[in-house]
Amino acid sequence: MTPQLCRAGVAEPLKAAVHGTATLIAAVMAGYNIAAWCYRWEGHLGVNAVVYTLAVGWEIKQTLRHVRP
């Protein structure tokens, strides 16, 4: 099953849904870290905010790969 699922053009809606879910999770984590950093200027929160914001962009790109023909 896994080798078939990993092929291009197979189960694209499922793959898009997985990446879409990852986008939402990364967005929540980015939002939390941005808000926390605004209140507690701790370095790791700023780093996390940047990392999770970049992850949102990456996952949007991956989602669109599976949505677009």
mmJSON file of the N, C-alpha and C atoms, coordinates in Angstrom:
{"data_MODEL":{"atom_site":{
"group_PDB":["ATOM","ATOM","ATOM","ATOM","ATOM","ATOM","ATOM","ATOM","ATOM","ATOM","ATOM","ATOM","ATOM","ATOM","ATOM","ATOM","ATOM","ATOM","ATOM","ATOM","ATOM","ATOM","ATOM","ATOM","ATOM","ATOM","ATOM","ATOM","ATOM","ATOM","ATOM","ATOM","ATOM","ATOM","ATOM","ATOM","ATOM","ATOM","ATOM","ATOM","ATOM","ATOM","ATOM","ATOM","ATOM","ATOM","ATOM","ATOM","ATOM","ATOM","ATOM","ATOM","ATOM","ATOM","ATOM","ATOM","ATOM","ATOM","ATOM","ATOM","ATOM","ATOM","ATOM","ATOM","ATOM","ATOM","ATOM","ATOM","ATOM","ATOM","ATOM","ATOM","ATOM","ATOM","ATOM","ATOM","ATOM","ATOM","ATOM","ATOM","ATOM","ATOM","ATOM","ATOM","ATOM","ATOM","ATOM","ATOM","ATOM","ATOM","ATOM","ATOM","ATOM","ATOM","ATOM","ATOM","ATOM","ATOM","ATOM","ATOM","ATOM","ATOM","ATOM","ATOM","ATOM","ATOM","ATOM","ATOM","ATOM","ATOM","ATOM","ATOM","ATOM","ATOM","ATOM","ATOM","ATOM","ATOM","ATOM","ATOM","ATOM","ATOM","ATOM","ATOM","ATOM","ATOM","ATOM","ATOM","ATOM","ATOM","ATOM","ATOM","ATOM","ATOM","ATOM","ATOM","ATOM","ATOM","ATOM","ATOM","ATOM","ATOM","ATOM","ATOM","ATOM","ATOM","ATOM","ATOM","ATOM","ATOM","ATOM","ATOM","ATOM","ATOM","ATOM","ATOM","ATOM","ATOM","ATOM","ATOM","ATOM","ATOM","ATOM","ATOM","ATOM","ATOM","ATOM","ATOM","ATOM","ATOM","ATOM","ATOM","ATOM","ATOM","ATOM","ATOM","ATOM","ATOM","ATOM","ATOM","ATOM","ATOM","ATOM","ATOM","ATOM","ATOM","ATOM","ATOM","ATOM","ATOM","ATOM","ATOM","ATOM","ATOM","ATOM","ATOM","ATOM","ATOM","ATOM","ATOM","ATOM","ATOM","ATOM","ATOM","ATOM","ATOM","ATOM"],
"id":[1,2,3,4,5,6,7,8,9,10,11,12,13,14,15,16,17,18,19,20,21,22,23,24,25,26,27,28,29,30,31,32,33,34,35,36,37,38,39,40,41,42,43,44,45,46,47,48,49,50,51,52,53,54,55,56,57,58,59,60,61,62,63,64,65,66,67,68,69,70,71,72,73,74,75,76,77,78,79,80,81,82,83,84,85,86,87,88,89,90,91,92,93,94,95,96,97,98,99,100,101,102,103,104,105,106,107,108,109,110,111,112,113,114,115,116,117,118,119,120,121,122,123,124,125,126,127,128,129,130,131,132,133,134,135,136,137,138,139,140,141,142,143,144,145,146,147,148,149,150,151,152,153,154,155,156,157,158,159,160,161,162,163,164,165,166,167,168,169,170,171,172,173,174,175,176,177,178,179,180,181,182,183,184,185,186,187,188,189,190,191,192,193,194,195,196,197,198,199,200,201,202,203,204,205,206,207],
"type_symbol":["N","C","C","N","C","C","N","C","C","N","C","C","N","C","C","N","C","C","N","C","C","N","C","C","N","C","C","N","C","C","N","C","C","N","C","C","N","C","C","N","C","C","N","C","C","N","C","C","N","C","C","N","C","C","N","C","C","N","C","C","N","C","C","N","C","C","N","C","C","N","C","C","N","C","C","N","C","C","N","C","C","N","C","C","N","C","C","N","C","C","N","C","C","N","C","C","N","C","C","N","C","C","N","C","C","N","C","C","N","C","C","N","C","C","N","C","C","N","C","C","N","C","C","N","C","C","N","C","C","N","C","C","N","C","C","N","C","C","N","C","C","N","C","C","N","C","C","N","C","C","N","C","C","N","C","C","N","C","C","N","C","C","N","C","C","N","C","C","N","C","C","N","C","C","N","C","C","N","C","C","N","C","C","N","C","C","N","C","C","N","C","C","N","C","C","N","C","C","N","C","C","N","C","C","N","C","C"],
"label_atom_id":["N","CA","C","N","CA","C","N","CA","C","N","CA","C","N","CA","C","N","CA","C","N","CA","C","N","CA","C","N","CA","C","N","CA","C","N","CA","C","N","CA","C","N","CA","C","N","CA","C","N","CA","C","N","CA","C","N","CA","C","N","CA","C","N","CA","C","N","CA","C","N","CA","C","N","CA","C","N","CA","C","N","CA","C","N","CA","C","N","CA","C","N","CA","C","N","CA","C","N","CA","C","N","CA","C","N","CA","C","N","CA","C","N","CA","C","N","CA","C","N","CA","C","N","CA","C","N","CA","C","N","CA","C","N","CA","C","N","CA","C","N","CA","C","N","CA","C","N","CA","C","N","CA","C","N","CA","C","N","CA","C","N","CA","C","N","CA","C","N","CA","C","N","CA","C","N","CA","C","N","CA","C","N","CA","C","N","CA","C","N","CA","C","N","CA","C","N","CA","C","N","CA","C","N","CA","C","N","CA","C","N","CA","C","N","CA","C","N","CA","C","N","CA","C","N","CA","C","N","CA","C","N","CA","C","N","CA","C","N","CA","C"],
"label_alt_id":[null,null,null,null,null,null,null,null,null,null,null,null,null,null,null,null,null,null,null,null,null,null,null,null,null,null,null,null,null,null,null,null,null,null,null,null,null,null,null,null,null,null,null,null,null,null,null,null,null,null,null,null,null,null,null,null,null,null,null,null,null,null,null,null,null,null,null,null,null,null,null,null,null,null,null,null,null,null,null,null,null,null,null,null,null,null,null,null,null,null,null,null,null,null,null,null,null,null,null,null,null,null,null,null,null,null,null,null,null,null,null,null,null,null,null,null,null,null,null,null,null,null,null,null,null,null,null,null,null,null,null,null,null,null,null,null,null,null,null,null,null,null,null,null,null,null,null,null,null,null,null,null,null,null,null,null,null,null,null,null,null,null,null,null,null,null,null,null,null,null,null,null,null,null,null,null,null,null,null,null,null,null,null,null,null,null,null,null,null,null,null,null,null,null,null,null,null,null,null,null,null,null,null,null,null,null,null],
"label_comp_id":["MET","MET","MET","THR","THR","THR","PRO","PRO","PRO","GLN","GLN","GLN","LEU","LEU","LEU","CYS","CYS","CYS","ARG","ARG","ARG","ALA","ALA","ALA","GLY","GLY","GLY","VAL","VAL","VAL","ALA","ALA","ALA","GLU","GLU","GLU","PRO","PRO","PRO","LEU","LEU","LEU","LYS","LYS","LYS","ALA","ALA","ALA","ALA","ALA","ALA","VAL","VAL","VAL","HIS","HIS","HIS","GLY","GLY","GLY","THR","THR","THR","ALA","ALA","ALA","THR","THR","THR","LEU","LEU","LEU","ILE","ILE","ILE","ALA","ALA","ALA","ALA","ALA","ALA","VAL","VAL","VAL","MET","MET","MET","ALA","ALA","ALA","GLY","GLY","GLY","TYR","TYR","TYR","ASN","ASN","ASN","ILE","ILE","ILE","ALA","ALA","ALA","ALA","ALA","ALA","TRP","TRP","TRP","CYS","CYS","CYS","TYR","TYR","TYR","ARG","ARG","ARG","TRP","TRP","TRP","GLU","GLU","GLU","GLY","GLY","GLY","HIS","HIS","HIS","LEU","LEU","LEU","GLY","GLY","GLY","VAL","VAL","VAL","ASN","ASN","ASN","ALA","ALA","ALA","VAL","VAL","VAL","VAL","VAL","VAL","TYR","TYR","TYR","THR","THR","THR","LEU","LEU","LEU","ALA","ALA","ALA","VAL","VAL","VAL","GLY","GLY","GLY","TRP","TRP","TRP","GLU","GLU","GLU","ILE","ILE","ILE","LYS","LYS","LYS","GLN","GLN","GLN","THR","THR","THR","LEU","LEU","LEU","ARG","ARG","ARG","HIS","HIS","HIS","VAL","VAL","VAL","ARG","ARG","ARG","PRO","PRO","PRO"],
"label_asym_id":["A","A","A","A","A","A","A","A","A","A","A","A","A","A","A","A","A","A","A","A","A","A","A","A","A","A","A","A","A","A","A","A","A","A","A","A","A","A","A","A","A","A","A","A","A","A","A","A","A","A","A","A","A","A","A","A","A","A","A","A","A","A","A","A","A","A","A","A","A","A","A","A","A","A","A","A","A","A","A","A","A","A","A","A","A","A","A","A","A","A","A","A","A","A","A","A","A","A","A","A","A","A","A","A","A","A","A","A","A","A","A","A","A","A","A","A","A","A","A","A","A","A","A","A","A","A","A","A","A","A","A","A","A","A","A","A","A","A","A","A","A","A","A","A","A","A","A","A","A","A","A","A","A","A","A","A","A","A","A","A","A","A","A","A","A","A","A","A","A","A","A","A","A","A","A","A","A","A","A","A","A","A","A","A","A","A","A","A","A","A","A","A","A","A","A","A","A","A","A","A","A","A","A","A","A","A","A"],
"label_entity_id":["1","1","1","1","1","1","1","1","1","1","1","1","1","1","1","1","1","1","1","1","1","1","1","1","1","1","1","1","1","1","1","1","1","1","1","1","1","1","1","1","1","1","1","1","1","1","1","1","1","1","1","1","1","1","1","1","1","1","1","1","1","1","1","1","1","1","1","1","1","1","1","1","1","1","1","1","1","1","1","1","1","1","1","1","1","1","1","1","1","1","1","1","1","1","1","1","1","1","1","1","1","1","1","1","1","1","1","1","1","1","1","1","1","1","1","1","1","1","1","1","1","1","1","1","1","1","1","1","1","1","1","1","1","1","1","1","1","1","1","1","1","1","1","1","1","1","1","1","1","1","1","1","1","1","1","1","1","1","1","1","1","1","1","1","1","1","1","1","1","1","1","1","1","1","1","1","1","1","1","1","1","1","1","1","1","1","1","1","1","1","1","1","1","1","1","1","1","1","1","1","1","1","1","1","1","1","1"],
"label_seq_id":[1,1,1,2,2,2,3,3,3,4,4,4,5,5,5,6,6,6,7,7,7,8,8,8,9,9,9,10,10,10,11,11,11,12,12,12,13,13,13,14,14,14,15,15,15,16,16,16,17,17,17,18,18,18,19,19,19,20,20,20,21,21,21,22,22,22,23,23,23,24,24,24,25,25,25,26,26,26,27,27,27,28,28,28,29,29,29,30,30,30,31,31,31,32,32,32,33,33,33,34,34,34,35,35,35,36,36,36,37,37,37,38,38,38,39,39,39,40,40,40,41,41,41,42,42,42,43,43,43,44,44,44,45,45,45,46,46,46,47,47,47,48,48,48,49,49,49,50,50,50,51,51,51,52,52,52,53,53,53,54,54,54,55,55,55,56,56,56,57,57,57,58,58,58,59,59,59,60,60,60,61,61,61,62,62,62,63,63,63,64,64,64,65,65,65,66,66,66,67,67,67,68,68,68,69,69,69],
"pdbx_PDB_ins_code":[null,null,null,null,null,null,null,null,null,null,null,null,null,null,null,null,null,null,null,null,null,null,null,null,null,null,null,null,null,null,null,null,null,null,null,null,null,null,null,null,null,null,null,null,null,null,null,null,null,null,null,null,null,null,null,null,null,null,null,null,null,null,null,null,null,null,null,null,null,null,null,null,null,null,null,null,null,null,null,null,null,null,null,null,null,null,null,null,null,null,null,null,null,null,null,null,null,null,null,null,null,null,null,null,null,null,null,null,null,null,null,null,null,null,null,null,null,null,null,null,null,null,null,null,null,null,null,null,null,null,null,null,null,null,null,null,null,null,null,null,null,null,null,null,null,null,null,null,null,null,null,null,null,null,null,null,null,null,null,null,null,null,null,null,null,null,null,null,null,null,null,null,null,null,null,null,null,null,null,null,null,null,null,null,null,null,null,null,null,null,null,null,null,null,null,null,null,null,null,null,null,null,null,null,null,null,null],
"Cartn_x":[0.816,0.0,0.863,1.887,2.702,3.4,4.049,4.69,3.689,2.499,1.486,1.047,0.842,0.389,1.419,2.673,3.74,3.939,3.29,3.433,2.672,3.202,2.539,1.215,0.205,-1.096,-2.017,-1.549,-2.35,-2.751,-4.036,-4.583,-4.195,-4.218,-3.838,-4.739,-6.053,-6.867,-6.452,-6.098,-5.637,-4.336,-3.409,-2.127,-2.339,-3.239,-3.545,-4.152,-5.008,-5.629,-4.592,-3.642,-2.582,-1.757,-1.364,-0.578,-1.421,-2.692,-3.58,-3.696,-3.791,-3.841,-2.54,-1.43,-0.132,-0.037,-0.617,-0.64,-1.381,-2.549,-3.342,-2.614,-1.998,-1.264,-0.089,0.662,1.803,1.328,0.176,-0.358,-0.733,-1.338,-1.686,-0.411,0.579,1.832,2.552,2.53,3.143,2.4,1.083,0.293,0.57,0.627,0.93,2.302,3.3,4.658,4.818,4.12,4.158,3.539,2.364,1.699,2.541,3.094,3.911,5.16,5.76,6.962,6.653,5.462,5.071,4.968,4.599,4.458,5.729,6.457,7.671,8.823,9.578,10.624,11.725,11.353,12.334,12.793,14.072,14.649,14.061,13.853,13.361,11.957,11.166,9.832,9.908,10.846,11.049,11.531,12.452,12.956,11.82,11.053,9.921,8.931,8.654,7.702,8.17,9.451,9.996,9.928,10.342,10.362,8.949,7.99,6.623,5.977,6.317,5.798,6.353,7.629,8.203,7.558,7.254,6.598,5.22,4.508,3.196,3.363,4.325,4.571,4.934,5.792,6.204,5.007,4.175,3.039,1.987,1.823,0.92,1.424,2.731,3.333,3.08,3.279,3.08,1.601,0.713,-0.724,-1.103,-0.631,-0.979,-0.434,0.686,1.224,0.234,-0.53,-1.455,-2.84,-3.108,-4.41,-4.381,-3.284,-3.161,-2.891,-3.445,-3.194,-1.781],
"Cartn_y":[-1.193,0.0,1.261,1.312,2.515,2.873,1.939,2.316,2.885,2.332,2.845,4.24,4.451,5.743,6.837,6.487,7.47,7.888,7.223,7.581,8.858,9.618,10.855,10.51,11.31,11.128,10.162,9.544,8.585,9.221,9.198,9.688,11.137,11.961,13.365,14.099,13.861,14.53,14.153,12.897,12.461,13.166,13.217,13.881,15.365,16.007,17.416,17.606,16.69,16.787,16.646,15.749,15.579,16.859,17.418,18.651,19.828,19.842,20.894,20.837,19.644,19.47,19.939,19.596,20.044,21.57,22.186,23.646,24.246,23.685,24.204,24.041,22.891,22.656,23.627,23.797,24.719,26.155,26.521,27.875,28.122,27.133,27.28,27.417,26.599,26.655,27.985,28.478,29.777,30.879,30.835,31.851,31.878,30.703,30.624,31.218,30.825,31.291,32.778,33.303,34.748,35.488,35.027,35.672,35.558,34.393,34.196,35.069,35.185,36.004,37.486,37.912,39.308,39.613,38.619,38.814,38.475,37.489,37.04,37.012,37.99,38.099,37.071,35.793,34.724,34.303,34.142,33.865,32.663,31.576,30.358,30.558,31.438,31.689,32.414,33.338,34.035,33.084,32.22,31.227,30.297,29.815,28.932,29.629,30.909,31.661,31.699,31.945,31.986,30.608,29.581,28.223,27.773,27.989,27.541,28.374,29.646,30.473,29.984,29.65,29.074,27.729,26.944,25.648,25.839,26.885,27.168,27.398,28.228,28.487,27.225,26.409,25.151,24.225,24.082,23.175,23.695,25.005,25.56,25.187,25.343,24.973,23.495,22.631,21.196,20.87,21.537,21.313,21.682,22.819,23.286,22.332,21.689,20.71,19.578,19.219,18.105,18.555,19.851,20.373,20.762,21.37,21.814,20.617,20.681,19.559,19.531],
"Cartn_z":[0.0,0.0,0.0,0.847,0.964,-0.345,-1.048,-2.308,-3.32,-3.36,-4.281,-3.864,-2.585,-2.071,-2.329,-2.334,-2.513,-3.97,-4.881,-6.299,-6.6,-7.54,-7.97,-8.656,-8.357,-8.984,-8.267,-7.2,-6.45,-5.123,-4.814,-3.539,-3.257,-4.263,-4.092,-3.095,-3.069,-2.041,-0.618,-0.402,0.917,1.281,0.348,0.601,0.89,0.136,0.368,1.757,2.172,3.495,4.602,4.43,5.439,5.549,4.419,4.453,4.941,4.604,5.111,6.622,7.159,8.612,9.254,8.636,9.15,9.103,8.078,7.984,9.167,9.473,10.591,11.924,12.126,13.373,13.486,12.412,12.435,12.655,12.096,12.275,13.734,14.368,15.784,16.618,16.331,17.088,16.844,15.604,15.309,16.056,16.021,16.72,18.204,18.813,20.25,20.542,19.761,20.033,19.775,18.778,18.527,19.707,20.152,21.288,22.557,22.814,24.018,23.968,22.793,22.654,22.909,22.519,22.763,24.256,25.048,26.491,27.273,26.816,27.528,26.54,26.439,25.425,25.617,25.572,25.712,24.317,24.168,22.851,22.147,22.896,22.242,21.67,22.264,21.726,20.384,20.271,18.993,17.912,18.284,17.319,16.891,17.871,17.551,16.641,16.904,16.073,14.624,14.434,13.067,12.426,13.143,12.595,12.206,13.107,12.815,11.708,11.63,10.536,9.196,9.171,7.946,7.616,8.652,8.431,7.815,8.217,7.618,6.116,5.757,4.335,3.572,4.171,3.533,3.322,4.345,4.239,3.262,3.173,2.163,0.78,0.58,-0.722,-1.033,-0.044,-0.26,-0.508,0.201,-0.005,-1.436,-1.889,-3.244,-4.307,-4.045,-5.006,-5.254,-4.222,-4.359,-4.825,-4.746,-5.172,-6.643,-7.052,-8.448,-9.351,-10.549,-11.5,-12.017],
"occupancy":[1.0,1.0,1.0,1.0,1.0,1.0,1.0,1.0,1.0,1.0,1.0,1.0,1.0,1.0,1.0,1.0,1.0,1.0,1.0,1.0,1.0,1.0,1.0,1.0,1.0,1.0,1.0,1.0,1.0,1.0,1.0,1.0,1.0,1.0,1.0,1.0,1.0,1.0,1.0,1.0,1.0,1.0,1.0,1.0,1.0,1.0,1.0,1.0,1.0,1.0,1.0,1.0,1.0,1.0,1.0,1.0,1.0,1.0,1.0,1.0,1.0,1.0,1.0,1.0,1.0,1.0,1.0,1.0,1.0,1.0,1.0,1.0,1.0,1.0,1.0,1.0,1.0,1.0,1.0,1.0,1.0,1.0,1.0,1.0,1.0,1.0,1.0,1.0,1.0,1.0,1.0,1.0,1.0,1.0,1.0,1.0,1.0,1.0,1.0,1.0,1.0,1.0,1.0,1.0,1.0,1.0,1.0,1.0,1.0,1.0,1.0,1.0,1.0,1.0,1.0,1.0,1.0,1.0,1.0,1.0,1.0,1.0,1.0,1.0,1.0,1.0,1.0,1.0,1.0,1.0,1.0,1.0,1.0,1.0,1.0,1.0,1.0,1.0,1.0,1.0,1.0,1.0,1.0,1.0,1.0,1.0,1.0,1.0,1.0,1.0,1.0,1.0,1.0,1.0,1.0,1.0,1.0,1.0,1.0,1.0,1.0,1.0,1.0,1.0,1.0,1.0,1.0,1.0,1.0,1.0,1.0,1.0,1.0,1.0,1.0,1.0,1.0,1.0,1.0,1.0,1.0,1.0,1.0,1.0,1.0,1.0,1.0,1.0,1.0,1.0,1.0,1.0,1.0,1.0,1.0,1.0,1.0,1.0,1.0,1.0,1.0,1.0,1.0,1.0,1.0,1.0,1.0],
"B_iso_or_equiv":[0.0,0.0,0.0,0.0,0.0,0.0,0.0,0.0,0.0,0.0,0.0,0.0,0.0,0.0,0.0,0.0,0.0,0.0,0.0,0.0,0.0,0.0,0.0,0.0,0.0,0.0,0.0,0.0,0.0,0.0,0.0,0.0,0.0,0.0,0.0,0.0,0.0,0.0,0.0,0.0,0.0,0.0,0.0,0.0,0.0,0.0,0.0,0.0,0.0,0.0,0.0,0.0,0.0,0.0,0.0,0.0,0.0,0.0,0.0,0.0,0.0,0.0,0.0,0.0,0.0,0.0,0.0,0.0,0.0,0.0,0.0,0.0,0.0,0.0,0.0,0.0,0.0,0.0,0.0,0.0,0.0,0.0,0.0,0.0,0.0,0.0,0.0,0.0,0.0,0.0,0.0,0.0,0.0,0.0,0.0,0.0,0.0,0.0,0.0,0.0,0.0,0.0,0.0,0.0,0.0,0.0,0.0,0.0,0.0,0.0,0.0,0.0,0.0,0.0,0.0,0.0,0.0,0.0,0.0,0.0,0.0,0.0,0.0,0.0,0.0,0.0,0.0,0.0,0.0,0.0,0.0,0.0,0.0,0.0,0.0,0.0,0.0,0.0,0.0,0.0,0.0,0.0,0.0,0.0,0.0,0.0,0.0,0.0,0.0,0.0,0.0,0.0,0.0,0.0,0.0,0.0,0.0,0.0,0.0,0.0,0.0,0.0,0.0,0.0,0.0,0.0,0.0,0.0,0.0,0.0,0.0,0.0,0.0,0.0,0.0,0.0,0.0,0.0,0.0,0.0,0.0,0.0,0.0,0.0,0.0,0.0,0.0,0.0,0.0,0.0,0.0,0.0,0.0,0.0,0.0,0.0,0.0,0.0,0.0,0.0,0.0,0.0,0.0,0.0,0.0,0.0,0.0],
"pdbx_formal_charge":[null,null,null,null,null,null,null,null,null,null,null,null,null,null,null,null,null,null,null,null,null,null,null,null,null,null,null,null,null,null,null,null,null,null,null,null,null,null,null,null,null,null,null,null,null,null,null,null,null,null,null,null,null,null,null,null,null,null,null,null,null,null,null,null,null,null,null,null,null,null,null,null,null,null,null,null,null,null,null,null,null,null,null,null,null,null,null,null,null,null,null,null,null,null,null,null,null,null,null,null,null,null,null,null,null,null,null,null,null,null,null,null,null,null,null,null,null,null,null,null,null,null,null,null,null,null,null,null,null,null,null,null,null,null,null,null,null,null,null,null,null,null,null,null,null,null,null,null,null,null,null,null,null,null,null,null,null,null,null,null,null,null,null,null,null,null,null,null,null,null,null,null,null,null,null,null,null,null,null,null,null,null,null,null,null,null,null,null,null,null,null,null,null,null,null,null,null,null,null,null,null,null,null,null,null,null,null],
"auth_seq_id":[1,1,1,2,2,2,3,3,3,4,4,4,5,5,5,6,6,6,7,7,7,8,8,8,9,9,9,10,10,10,11,11,11,12,12,12,13,13,13,14,14,14,15,15,15,16,16,16,17,17,17,18,18,18,19,19,19,20,20,20,21,21,21,22,22,22,23,23,23,24,24,24,25,25,25,26,26,26,27,27,27,28,28,28,29,29,29,30,30,30,31,31,31,32,32,32,33,33,33,34,34,34,35,35,35,36,36,36,37,37,37,38,38,38,39,39,39,40,40,40,41,41,41,42,42,42,43,43,43,44,44,44,45,45,45,46,46,46,47,47,47,48,48,48,49,49,49,50,50,50,51,51,51,52,52,52,53,53,53,54,54,54,55,55,55,56,56,56,57,57,57,58,58,58,59,59,59,60,60,60,61,61,61,62,62,62,63,63,63,64,64,64,65,65,65,66,66,66,67,67,67,68,68,68,69,69,69],
"auth_comp_id":["MET","MET","MET","THR","THR","THR","PRO","PRO","PRO","GLN","GLN","GLN","LEU","LEU","LEU","CYS","CYS","CYS","ARG","ARG","ARG","ALA","ALA","ALA","GLY","GLY","GLY","VAL","VAL","VAL","ALA","ALA","ALA","GLU","GLU","GLU","PRO","PRO","PRO","LEU","LEU","LEU","LYS","LYS","LYS","ALA","ALA","ALA","ALA","ALA","ALA","VAL","VAL","VAL","HIS","HIS","HIS","GLY","GLY","GLY","THR","THR","THR","ALA","ALA","ALA","THR","THR","THR","LEU","LEU","LEU","ILE","ILE","ILE","ALA","ALA","ALA","ALA","ALA","ALA","VAL","VAL","VAL","MET","MET","MET","ALA","ALA","ALA","GLY","GLY","GLY","TYR","TYR","TYR","ASN","ASN","ASN","ILE","ILE","ILE","ALA","ALA","ALA","ALA","ALA","ALA","TRP","TRP","TRP","CYS","CYS","CYS","TYR","TYR","TYR","ARG","ARG","ARG","TRP","TRP","TRP","GLU","GLU","GLU","GLY","GLY","GLY","HIS","HIS","HIS","LEU","LEU","LEU","GLY","GLY","GLY","VAL","VAL","VAL","ASN","ASN","ASN","ALA","ALA","ALA","VAL","VAL","VAL","VAL","VAL","VAL","TYR","TYR","TYR","THR","THR","THR","LEU","LEU","LEU","ALA","ALA","ALA","VAL","VAL","VAL","GLY","GLY","GLY","TRP","TRP","TRP","GLU","GLU","GLU","ILE","ILE","ILE","LYS","LYS","LYS","GLN","GLN","GLN","THR","THR","THR","LEU","LEU","LEU","ARG","ARG","ARG","HIS","HIS","HIS","VAL","VAL","VAL","ARG","ARG","ARG","PRO","PRO","PRO"],
"auth_asym_id":["A","A","A","A","A","A","A","A","A","A","A","A","A","A","A","A","A","A","A","A","A","A","A","A","A","A","A","A","A","A","A","A","A","A","A","A","A","A","A","A","A","A","A","A","A","A","A","A","A","A","A","A","A","A","A","A","A","A","A","A","A","A","A","A","A","A","A","A","A","A","A","A","A","A","A","A","A","A","A","A","A","A","A","A","A","A","A","A","A","A","A","A","A","A","A","A","A","A","A","A","A","A","A","A","A","A","A","A","A","A","A","A","A","A","A","A","A","A","A","A","A","A","A","A","A","A","A","A","A","A","A","A","A","A","A","A","A","A","A","A","A","A","A","A","A","A","A","A","A","A","A","A","A","A","A","A","A","A","A","A","A","A","A","A","A","A","A","A","A","A","A","A","A","A","A","A","A","A","A","A","A","A","A","A","A","A","A","A","A","A","A","A","A","A","A","A","A","A","A","A","A","A","A","A","A","A","A"],
"auth_atom_id":["N","CA","C","N","CA","C","N","CA","C","N","CA","C","N","CA","C","N","CA","C","N","CA","C","N","CA","C","N","CA","C","N","CA","C","N","CA","C","N","CA","C","N","CA","C","N","CA","C","N","CA","C","N","CA","C","N","CA","C","N","CA","C","N","CA","C","N","CA","C","N","CA","C","N","CA","C","N","CA","C","N","CA","C","N","CA","C","N","CA","C","N","CA","C","N","CA","C","N","CA","C","N","CA","C","N","CA","C","N","CA","C","N","CA","C","N","CA","C","N","CA","C","N","CA","C","N","CA","C","N","CA","C","N","CA","C","N","CA","C","N","CA","C","N","CA","C","N","CA","C","N","CA","C","N","CA","C","N","CA","C","N","CA","C","N","CA","C","N","CA","C","N","CA","C","N","CA","C","N","CA","C","N","CA","C","N","CA","C","N","CA","C","N","CA","C","N","CA","C","N","CA","C","N","CA","C","N","CA","C","N","CA","C","N","CA","C","N","CA","C","N","CA","C","N","CA","C","N","CA","C","N","CA","C","N","CA","C","N","CA","C"],
"pdbx_PDB_model_num":[1,1,1,1,1,1,1,1,1,1,1,1,1,1,1,1,1,1,1,1,1,1,1,1,1,1,1,1,1,1,1,1,1,1,1,1,1,1,1,1,1,1,1,1,1,1,1,1,1,1,1,1,1,1,1,1,1,1,1,1,1,1,1,1,1,1,1,1,1,1,1,1,1,1,1,1,1,1,1,1,1,1,1,1,1,1,1,1,1,1,1,1,1,1,1,1,1,1,1,1,1,1,1,1,1,1,1,1,1,1,1,1,1,1,1,1,1,1,1,1,1,1,1,1,1,1,1,1,1,1,1,1,1,1,1,1,1,1,1,1,1,1,1,1,1,1,1,1,1,1,1,1,1,1,1,1,1,1,1,1,1,1,1,1,1,1,1,1,1,1,1,1,1,1,1,1,1,1,1,1,1,1,1,1,1,1,1,1,1,1,1,1,1,1,1,1,1,1,1,1,1,1,1,1,1,1,1]
}}}
